[in-house]
């Protein structure tokens, strides 16, 4: 999906750059900043999820052991 958006944006930038190079460059810079922000957010969300999952898994294991005893 990201590839489709990037391809469309590049075509849009190309068309806009024909009339005004500065506008095309600005749009591309904004898009790149946005994509970097989204990527960082995804990484942080994954790290947070992993950090929260580990204690829950340990607690589930502990409870299972209690019921087995």
C-alpha positions in Angstrom: 0.0 0.0 0.0 2.8 2.3 0.9 4.4 1.7 -2.5 1.2 2.8 -4.3 1.1 6.0 -2.3 4.7 6.8 -2.9 4.4 6.1 -6.6 1.4 8.4 -6.8 3.1 11.1 -4.9 6.2 11.0 -7.0 4.0 11.4 -10.1 2.2 14.3 -8.4 5.6 15.9 -7.5 6.8 15.5 -11.1 3.7 17.2 -12.5 3.8 20.0 -9.9 7.6 20.5 -10.5 6.9 21.3 -14.1 5.2 24.5 -13.0 7.1 25.2 -9.9 10.2 23.2 -8.8 10.2 24.6 -5.3 6.7 23.4 -4.7 7.5 20.0 -6.0 10.6 19.8 -3.7 8.6 21.0 -0.7 5.9 18.4 -1.2 8.5 15.7 -1.5 10.3 16.9 1.7 7.0 16.9 3.6 6.2 13.4 2.3 9.6 12.1 3.4 9.3 13.6 6.8 5.8 12.1 7.2 7.0 8.7 6.1 9.9 8.9 8.6 7.5 9.8 11.4 5.1 7.0 10.6 8.0 4.5 10.4 9.3 5.6 13.8 5.8 5.4 15.3 5.5 1.9 14.1 8.8 0.9 15.6 8.0 2.5 18.9 4.6 0.8 18.9 6.2 -2.6 18.3 8.7 -2.1 21.0 6.0 -1.0 23.5 3.9 -4.0 22.6 6.8 -6.4 23.1 7.7 -4.7 26.4 4.1 -5.0 27.7 3.6 -8.6 26.4 6.5 -10.1 28.3 5.2 -9.5 31.9 1.7 -10.7 30.8 3.2 -13.9 29.4 5.1 -14.5 32.6 2.0 -13.9 34.7 0.0 -16.4 32.6 2.8 -19.0 33.0 2.8 -18.4 36.8 -1.0 -18.8 37.0 -0.9 -22.0 34.9 1.8 -23.5 37.2 -0.4 -22.6 40.3 -3.3 -24.6 38.8 -1.1 -27.5 37.8 0.2 -27.9 41.4 
